[in-house]
Amino acid sequence: MDFEQLVSVMRRLAIEAGEKIMEIYDTDDFEVKTKSDNSPVTEADEAADALISAGLRAAFPDVALITEEQSATHELQARSFLIVDPLDGTKEFVNRRGDFTVNIAYVESGLPTRGVVYAPARARMFYTLADGSTVEEDGPFDPAVRGATRAIKVSDPDNAALLIVASKSHRDQATDDYIGKYQVKDLKSAGSSLKFCLVATGEADLYPRVGRTMEWDTAAGHAVLTGAGGQVLRFDDHTPLTYGKPGYANPFFIACAPGVVLKPA
């Protein structure tokens, strides 16, 4: 894989998909449908999926591709593959709360090693460089020209005063019970894969997810966090979260700076 090309293509497609998403987001009304798993899908999800899929297949025709909107028709066999959530945080999009993202990632041997997370309504974009390190780019975002970037890294956390981020749309008692095991200085809520990015920038130390996610929800954020020195571990045994699982479903997990002293499940 040519990682310079990969990063350039992923970044460009994320911005172009974000522009398409925002065109729909800014309209007075848009259609919301319900998928077989009772999750919502909008015309923005479908438009972004079509744009990103076409761009990735044109640039990397020999690389396996899985996307959320096409997952029902694919059962992945490859060890290395591209994985896309064209609009992560559809509930945030539908409720016009802004915390939605475009996620594109590349998985090698079970681990996401390159990725981009773009939050068009928040004007924030995070991605890995060819060497695997992570940067945040300052807007405005031009698909053709990379803007000013700065390297990001996870915090050196104070375990007596942790900064924790949790899901905005999927917060539950089990999550609160787990957070209650820590000494917390600040607890914030965020939607979509932005939670990984807040840990990657040091704006949070810990993100526990005690709830359902799929690999396309997490791969790009996982890559961004890894490139900033963070880690994503299974909730049950604190081993690394891996990808390419049958059905693409994730176990519960914890995303954090390595300095966080993790509590048992």
Long-range contacts (C-beta under 8 A, 24 or more apart in sequence): 1-60, 1-63, 1-80, 1-106, 1-108, 3-114, 3-130, 3-131, 4-130, 5-59, 6-60, 6-106, 6-114, 6-130, 7-114, 7-116, 7-127, 7-128, 7-129, 7-130, 8-146, 9-55, 9-56, 9-59, 9-60, 10-104, 10-106, 10-114, 10-115, 10-116, 10-127, 11-116, 11-125, 11-127, 11-137, 11-143, 11-146, 12-55, 12-143, 12-144, 13-51, 13-52, 13-55, 13-56, 13-104, 14-52, 14-102, 14-104, 14-116, 14-117, 14-118, 14-125, 14-127, 15-118, 15-125, 15-141, 15-142, 15-143, 16-51, 16-55, 16-143, 17-47, 17-48, 17-51, 17-52, 17-86, 17-102, 17-118, 18-48, 18-102, 18-118, 18-120, 18-141, 19-120, 20-44, 20-47, 20-48, 20-51, 21-47, 21-48, 21-87, 21-93, 21-100, 21-102, 21-120, 22-120, 22-121, 25-93, 25-96, 25-121, 32-94, 36-72, 39-90, 40-90, 40-91, 40-94, 41-69, 41-90, 42-87, 42-90, 42-93, 42-94, 44-87, 44-93, 45-69, 45-86, 45-87, 45-90, 48-86, 48-87, 48-102, 49-84, 49-86, 49-87, 51-86, 52-84, 52-86, 52-102, 52-104, 53-84, 56-82, 56-84, 56-104, 63-106, 66-215, 66-216, 66-248, 67-216, 68-214, 68-216, 68-217, 71-214, 71-216, 71-248, 75-246, 76-244, 76-248, 78-244, 79-108, 79-109, 79-110, 79-244, 80-106, 80-107, 80-108, 80-109, 81-106, 81-107, 81-244, 82-106, 82-107, 83-107, 83-112, 83-215, 83-216, 83-219, 83-220, 83-243, 84-216, 85-193, 85-214, 85-216, 85-217, 85-220, 88-192, 88-193, 88-216, 88-217, 89-169, 89-191, 89-192, 89-193, 89-194, 91-169, 91-191, 92-168, 92-169, 92-191, 92-192, 97-168, 97-191, 98-122, 99-168, 99-190, 99-191, 99-192, 99-194, 100-191, 100-192, 101-192, 101-193, 101-194, 101-220, 103-192, 103-193, 103-216, 103-217, 103-219, 103-220, 103-221, 104-220, 105-219, 105-220, 105-222, 105-223, 106-223, 107-219, 107-243, 107-244, 110-242, 110-243, 110-244, 111-222, 111-226, 111-240, 111-242, 111-243, 112-219, 112-220, 112-222, 112-223, 112-226, 112-243, 113-223, 113-226, 114-223, 115-219, 115-220, 115-221, 115-222, 115-223, 115-224, 116-220, 116-224, 117-193, 117-194, 117-196, 117-197, 117-220, 117-221, 117-224, 119-192, 119-194, 119-197, 122-194, 124-194, 124-197, 126-152, 126-197, 126-200, 126-201, 126-224, 127-224, 128-223, 128-224, 128-227, 129-227, 132-226, 132-227, 133-227, 133-228, 134-200, 134-223, 134-224, 134-225, 134-226, 134-227, 134-228, 136-197, 136-201, 152-200, 152-201, 152-202, 152-228, 153-200, 153-202, 153-228, 153-229, 154-199, 154-200, 154-202, 154-205, 154-225, 154-228, 154-229, 154-230, 154-257, 154-258, 154-259, 155-202, 155-204, 155-205, 155-257, 155-259, 156-257, 156-259, 157-205, 157-206, 157-257, 157-259, 157-260, 158-185, 159-183, 159-259, 159-260, 159-261, 161-185, 162-205, 162-206, 162-260, 163-188, 163-203, 163-204, 163-205, 163-206, 164-188, 164-204, 164-205, 164-206, 164-207, 164-208, 165-189, 165-190, 165-195, 165-198, 165-199, 165-203, 165-204, 165-206, 165-207, 166-190, 166-195, 166-207, 166-208, 167-191, 167-195, 167-209, 167-211, 170-211, 170-212, 172-210, 172-211, 174-210, 174-211, 175-208, 175-209, 175-210, 175-211, 178-208, 178-210, 178-263, 178-265, 179-208, 181-263, 182-206, 182-263, 193-217, 193-218, 193-220, 193-221, 193-224, 194-221, 195-221, 195-255, 196-221, 196-222, 196-224, 196-225, 196-230, 196-232, 196-255, 197-221, 197-224, 197-225, 199-225, 199-228, 199-230, 199-255, 199-256, 199-257, 200-224, 200-225, 200-227, 200-228, 200-230, 201-228, 202-257, 205-256, 205-257, 205-259, 205-260, 206-254, 206-255, 206-256, 206-257, 206-260, 207-254, 207-255, 207-256, 208-235, 208-252, 208-253, 208-254, 208-255, 209-235, 209-252, 209-253, 209-254, 209-255, 210-235, 210-252, 211-252, 212-249, 212-250, 213-249, 213-250, 213-253, 214-248, 214-249, 214-250, 215-243, 215-244, 215-245, 215-248, 215-249, 215-250, 216-248, 217-250, 218-250, 218-253, 219-243, 221-255, 222-255, 225-255, 229-257, 229-258, 230-255, 230-256, 230-257, 230-258, 231-255, 231-256, 231-258, 233-262, 235-265, 236-265, 238-262
